[in-house]
């Protein structure tokens, strides 16, 4: 039973961590992917718009709104690659769900940790439809804050158990091995991105620099591989050489947004792509043959955040892992908001 309307359930970082640990990280990822998959199957019910972005040379601040007609949701999120040099997170976020019928908030939640889980769950969900069914080895290029979540999601949903790691900072790869030790993986830390791709059936790129980069070149990508391109997620920020895109069948979340922020910003604006929801709903094919190169050009979309918040709201009803936030003014007479202020003044002790 959630609080009365004027009190908003608030999931703090502490309670989010408790919730994830109570459920278990891999189970959380599997169940979260199920919520995303269910919402993709009803994709056409949602309001959709590219995220509202404020770009600067340092990074980006974005709002990501959507609604299914009954519940409205949005996420505030930033992306500032330079932050790690100052001891700060590259990405931070919080999100809100609200009741469409009366506009009252239903949930306020941290989404820095939840976005990492949502991104990984979406990546692995895409791979379930697009990667070779026998894939067990993944090259993981970029071993920062998102890496362990990606690895665990691909293990839980796809069965990946061998990781070939590469980062320009070897200590990041060592951190990744340390954090994932004992969780069912074999590891190889590689000296180059090219070496990491040797024997890999899936490659995930999740680097942070805000620039046109070439993490993968065309000669590195062989037939049959699935590419999960996560790091190219804003204008002027890419990871793949354009020739790889031209050889691949490309799958995206929402084309109007991905053409601005994804790898396909390098291609003509009418270049053909397939929307992932169409594959999930059975309206378009995913992987068709063994030699096909599939590319999930992942930039993140508001419906995935909506799904994540919807999942968290359901879990806190069961676990009670939330705080009650006195966020909404609730006067005895709805039209007498100023009177509420006067009554508060009268209730104060005399000076």
C-alpha positions as CSV (number, residue, x, y, z in Angstrom):
1,X,0.0,0.0,0.0
2,X,1.6,3.3,-1.1
3,X,1.2,6.6,0.8
4,X,-1.8,9.0,0.4
5,X,-1.8,11.4,-2.5
6,X,0.0,14.3,-1.0
7,X,3.0,12.1,0.1
8,X,5.2,10.9,-2.7
9,X,7.2,7.7,-2.4
10,X,10.9,8.5,-2.8
11,X,13.5,5.9,-3.6
12,X,16.9,7.2,-2.4
13,X,20.3,5.9,-3.5
14,X,20.4,3.9,-0.3
15,X,17.0,2.3,-0.8
16,X,17.7,1.6,-4.5
17,X,20.8,-0.3,-3.5
18,X,18.9,-2.2,-0.8
19,X,16.2,-3.0,-3.3
20,X,18.7,-4.3,-5.9
21,X,20.5,-6.4,-3.3
22,X,17.2,-7.8,-1.9
23,X,16.1,-8.9,-5.4
24,X,19.6,-9.9,-6.7
25,X,21.4,-8.1,-9.5
26,X,20.8,-10.7,-12.2
27,X,17.2,-11.3,-11.3
28,X,16.7,-7.5,-11.2
29,X,18.1,-7.3,-14.7
30,X,16.0,-10.2,-16.0
31,X,12.8,-8.8,-14.6
32,X,13.6,-5.3,-15.7
33,X,14.2,-6.5,-19.2
34,X,10.8,-8.2,-19.1
35,X,9.1,-4.9,-18.2
36,X,11.0,-3.2,-21.1
37,X,10.0,-6.0,-23.5
38,X,6.4,-5.7,-22.4
39,X,6.3,-2.0,-23.0
40,X,8.0,-2.4,-26.4
41,X,5.1,-4.7,-27.4
42,X,2.7,-1.8,-26.7
43,X,5.1,0.8,-28.2
44,X,2.4,2.5,-30.3
45,X,0.4,3.5,-27.2
46,X,3.2,5.8,-25.9
47,X,3.8,9.5,-26.5
48,X,7.2,9.7,-28.2
49,X,9.6,12.6,-28.7
50,X,13.4,12.9,-28.9
51,X,14.7,13.9,-25.6
52,X,14.9,17.6,-24.8
53,X,18.6,18.4,-24.7
54,X,20.8,21.2,-23.6
55,X,24.2,20.6,-25.1
56,X,27.5,22.3,-24.2
57,X,31.1,21.6,-25.0
58,X,31.5,19.9,-21.6
59,X,28.4,17.6,-22.0
60,X,24.7,17.4,-22.1
61,X,21.7,17.8,-19.8
62,X,18.5,16.1,-20.9
63,X,14.8,15.5,-20.1
64,X,13.3,12.3,-21.4
65,X,9.5,12.3,-21.2
66,X,6.8,9.8,-22.2
67,X,3.3,8.6,-21.3
68,X,1.2,5.6,-22.0
69,X,-2.0,7.6,-21.5
70,X,-2.5,6.5,-17.8
71,X,0.9,7.3,-16.4
72,X,3.4,10.0,-17.3
73,X,7.1,9.6,-16.7
74,X,10.3,11.6,-17.3
75,X,14.0,11.3,-16.5
76,X,16.5,14.1,-15.8
77,X,19.9,12.9,-16.9
78,X,23.3,14.4,-17.7
79,X,26.3,13.1,-19.6
80,X,29.6,14.9,-18.8
81,X,32.7,12.7,-19.7
82,X,35.1,15.1,-18.1
83,X,33.5,14.5,-14.7
84,X,35.6,11.5,-13.9
85,X,38.7,13.8,-13.7
86,X,37.0,15.7,-10.9
87,X,35.9,12.6,-9.0
88,X,32.3,12.8,-10.2
89,X,30.0,10.5,-12.2
90,X,29.8,10.9,-15.9
91,X,26.1,10.2,-15.8
92,X,23.6,11.1,-13.0
93,X,19.9,10.9,-13.1
94,X,16.6,11.0,-11.3
95,X,13.1,10.2,-12.5
96,X,9.4,10.7,-11.8
97,X,6.1,8.9,-12.5
98,X,2.8,10.8,-12.3
99,X,-0.9,10.0,-12.6
100,X,-2.2,11.4,-15.9
101,X,-5.8,11.7,-14.6
102,X,-4.9,14.2,-11.8
103,X,-1.2,15.1,-12.4
104,X,-0.1,14.0,-9.0
105,X,3.4,12.4,-8.7
106,X,3.4,8.7,-8.0
107,X,7.1,8.1,-7.5
108,X,10.4,10.1,-7.3
109,X,13.5,7.9,-7.7
110,X,17.2,8.1,-8.0
111,X,18.1,6.9,-11.5
112,X,21.9,7.0,-11.6
113,X,22.2,3.3,-10.6
114,X,18.8,2.5,-12.2
115,X,19.9,4.0,-15.6
116,X,23.0,1.7,-15.6
117,X,20.7,-1.3,-15.0
118,X,18.1,-0.1,-17.6
119,X,20.8,0.5,-20.2
120,X,22.3,-3.0,-19.6
121,X,18.9,-4.7,-19.6
122,X,18.0,-3.0,-22.9
123,X,21.3,-4.0,-24.5
124,X,20.9,-7.7,-23.5
125,X,17.2,-7.7,-24.6
126,X,18.3,-6.5,-28.0
127,X,21.0,-9.2,-28.1
128,X,18.4,-11.8,-27.3
129,X,16.8,-11.0,-30.7
130,X,19.9,-10.0,-32.7
131,X,23.0,-11.9,-31.5
132,X,23.9,-15.4,-32.6
133,X,22.0,-17.8,-30.3
134,X,25.2,-19.7,-29.4
135,X,27.2,-16.6,-28.5
136,X,29.1,-17.0,-25.2
137,X,32.1,-14.6,-25.7
138,X,31.8,-10.8,-25.6
139,X,34.4,-8.2,-26.2
140,X,33.8,-5.3,-23.8
141,X,35.5,-2.1,-25.0
142,X,35.4,0.5,-22.3
143,X,35.5,-0.8,-18.8
144,X,34.1,2.1,-16.8
145,X,31.0,2.5,-14.7
146,X,28.6,0.7,-17.2
147,X,30.8,-2.3,-17.9
148,X,29.9,-4.7,-15.0
149,X,26.2,-4.0,-15.6
150,X,26.5,-4.9,-19.3
151,X,28.4,-8.1,-18.5
152,X,25.9,-9.3,-15.9
153,X,22.9,-8.5,-18.2
154,X,24.5,-10.4,-21.1
155,X,25.2,-13.3,-18.8
156,X,21.7,-13.4,-17.3
157,X,19.7,-12.9,-20.6
158,X,22.0,-14.3,-23.3
159,X,24.4,-16.7,-21.6
160,X,27.7,-14.9,-22.1
161,X,30.4,-16.3,-19.8
162,X,33.6,-15.2,-21.4
163,X,34.7,-11.6,-21.4
164,X,37.6,-10.1,-23.4
165,X,38.2,-6.7,-21.8
166,X,39.9,-3.6,-23.2
167,X,40.2,0.0,-21.9
168,X,42.8,2.6,-22.6
169,X,43.2,2.7,-18.8
170,X,44.3,-0.9,-17.8
171,X,43.2,-0.2,-14.2
172,X,39.6,0.1,-15.4
173,X,39.9,-3.5,-16.8
174,X,41.4,-4.7,-13.5
175,X,38.6,-3.1,-11.6
176,X,36.1,-4.9,-13.8
177,X,37.7,-8.3,-13.2
178,X,37.9,-7.6,-9.5
179,X,34.2,-6.6,-9.3
180,X,33.0,-9.6,-11.4
181,X,35.2,-12.2,-9.8
182,X,33.3,-15.3,-8.7
183,X,30.3,-14.4,-10.7
184,X,30.7,-17.0,-13.5
185,X,33.0,-15.4,-16.0
186,X,36.3,-16.2,-17.6
187,X,38.4,-13.0,-18.3
188,X,41.1,-11.9,-20.7
189,X,42.5,-8.4,-20.4
190,X,43.6,-7.3,-23.9
191,X,46.2,-4.8,-25.0
192,X,44.2,-3.4,-27.9
193,X,40.6,-3.2,-29.0
194,X,41.5,-5.3,-32.0
195,X,42.9,-8.1,-29.8
196,X,39.7,-8.0,-27.7
197,X,37.6,-8.9,-30.7
198,X,39.5,-12.1,-31.5
199,X,37.0,-14.9,-31.0
200,X,34.2,-12.7,-29.8
201,X,30.6,-13.2,-31.1
202,X,29.3,-10.0,-29.4
203,X,31.1,-6.7,-29.0
204,X,29.9,-4.0,-26.7
205,X,31.4,-0.5,-27.0
206,X,30.8,1.7,-24.0
207,X,33.4,4.5,-24.0
208,X,32.9,8.0,-22.6
209,X,34.8,10.6,-24.6
210,X,32.5,13.2,-26.3
211,X,34.1,13.2,-29.7
212,X,34.0,11.5,-33.1
213,X,36.1,8.4,-32.3
214,X,36.9,5.2,-34.1
215,X,36.9,2.5,-31.5
216,X,36.1,-0.2,-34.1
217,X,37.4,0.0,-37.7
218,X,35.9,-1.9,-40.6
219,X,38.7,-4.5,-40.8
220,X,38.1,-5.5,-37.2
221,X,34.5,-6.7,-37.7
222,X,34.0,-10.1,-39.2
223,X,30.8,-11.7,-40.5
224,X,28.2,-12.9,-38.0
225,X,29.1,-10.6,-35.1
226,X,26.6,-8.6,-33.1
227,X,27.6,-5.1,-32.1
228,X,26.1,-3.4,-29.1
229,X,27.1,0.3,-29.6
230,X,26.3,2.0,-26.3
231,X,28.8,4.9,-26.0
232,X,27.9,7.0,-29.0
233,X,25.0,8.8,-27.5
234,X,25.1,12.5,-28.3
235,X,25.8,14.8,-31.3
236,X,29.5,14.7,-32.2
237,X,30.1,11.5,-30.2
238,X,30.5,8.1,-32.1
239,X,32.6,5.0,-31.7
240,X,32.3,3.1,-35.0
241,X,33.8,3.7,-38.4
242,X,31.0,4.5,-40.9
243,X,32.0,1.6,-43.1
244,X,30.9,-0.8,-40.4
245,X,27.4,0.8,-40.4
246,X,27.1,0.2,-44.1
247,X,27.9,-3.5,-43.8
248,X,25.4,-4.0,-40.9
249,X,21.7,-4.4,-40.4
250,X,21.1,-1.5,-38.0
251,X,18.5,-1.6,-35.2
252,X,17.5,1.5,-33.1
253,X,15.1,2.6,-30.4
254,X,13.6,5.7,-31.9
255,X,15.0,6.9,-35.2
256,X,14.3,10.7,-34.8
257,X,16.5,10.6,-31.7
258,X,19.1,8.1,-32.9
259,X,19.8,10.0,-36.1
260,X,20.8,13.0,-33.9
261,X,22.7,11.2,-31.2
262,X,23.6,7.7,-32.4
263,X,26.2,6.1,-34.7
264,X,23.9,6.7,-37.6
265,X,24.4,10.5,-37.3
266,X,27.3,9.6,-39.7
267,X,24.9,8.3,-42.4
268,X,22.3,10.1,-44.6
269,X,19.1,11.0,-42.8
270,X,17.1,8.6,-44.8
271,X,19.4,5.6,-44.4
272,X,17.2,2.5,-43.6
273,X,17.1,1.2,-40.0
274,X,14.8,-1.1,-38.1
275,X,13.1,-0.1,-34.8
276,X,13.8,-2.6,-32.1
277,X,10.2,-2.6,-30.9
278,X,9.2,-4.0,-34.3
279,X,11.5,-7.0,-33.8
280,X,10.2,-7.6,-30.2
281,X,6.6,-7.3,-31.4
282,X,7.2,-9.8,-34.3
283,X,6.7,-7.1,-37.0
284,X,10.2,-7.2,-38.4
285,X,13.0,-9.8,-38.5
286,X,16.0,-9.7,-36.2
287,X,18.9,-12.1,-36.9
288,X,18.2,-13.9,-40.1
289,X,21.4,-15.9,-40.9
290,X,24.8,-16.8,-39.4
291,X,26.8,-14.4,-41.5
292,X,24.7,-11.3,-40.8
293,X,26.3,-8.4,-38.9
294,X,23.7,-6.9,-36.6
295,X,24.2,-3.5,-34.9
296,X,22.1,-2.2,-32.0
297,X,22.7,1.6,-32.1
298,X,21.8,2.2,-28.5
299,X,21.3,5.8,-27.2
300,X,18.6,5.1,-24.6
301,X,14.9,6.1,-24.9
302,X,12.3,7.4,-22.5
303,X,10.1,4.3,-22.7
304,X,12.9,2.3,-21.2
305,X,13.1,4.7,-18.3
306,X,9.3,4.5,-17.9
307,X,9.6,0.7,-17.8
308,X,12.4,0.9,-15.2
309,X,10.4,3.3,-12.9
310,X,7.3,1.1,-13.4
311,X,9.3,-1.9,-12.3
312,X,10.7,-0.1,-9.2
313,X,7.3,1.2,-8.2
314,X,5.9,-2.4,-8.3
315,X,8.9,-3.7,-6.2
316,X,8.6,-1.0,-3.5
317,X,4.9,-1.8,-3.0
318,X,6.1,-5.3,-2.0
319,X,9.4,-4.4,-0.1
320,X,8.4,-1.0,1.4
321,X,12.0,0.2,0.6
322,X,11.2,3.8,0.1
323,X,10.9,7.1,2.1
324,X,7.8,9.3,2.3
325,X,8.4,12.7,0.8
326,X,6.2,15.6,1.8
327,X,6.4,17.1,-1.7
328,X,2.8,18.4,-2.4
329,X,0.9,21.2,-0.7
330,X,-2.4,19.8,0.6
331,X,-4.7,22.6,1.9
332,X,-7.9,21.6,3.6
333,X,-9.7,23.6,0.9
334,X,-8.1,23.1,-2.5
335,X,-8.8,26.8,-3.5
336,X,-7.3,28.2,-0.2
337,X,-3.5,27.7,-0.7
338,X,-2.7,31.1,0.9
339,X,-4.9,30.2,3.9
340,X,-2.7,27.1,4.4
341,X,0.3,29.4,4.7
342,X,-1.6,31.7,7.2
343,X,-2.5,28.7,9.3
344,X,1.1,27.5,9.3
345,X,2.1,31.0,10.5
346,X,-0.5,30.9,13.3
347,X,0.8,27.6,14.4
348,X,4.3,28.8,14.9
349,X,5.3,29.5,18.5
350,X,5.5,33.1,19.6
351,X,8.9,34.8,19.3
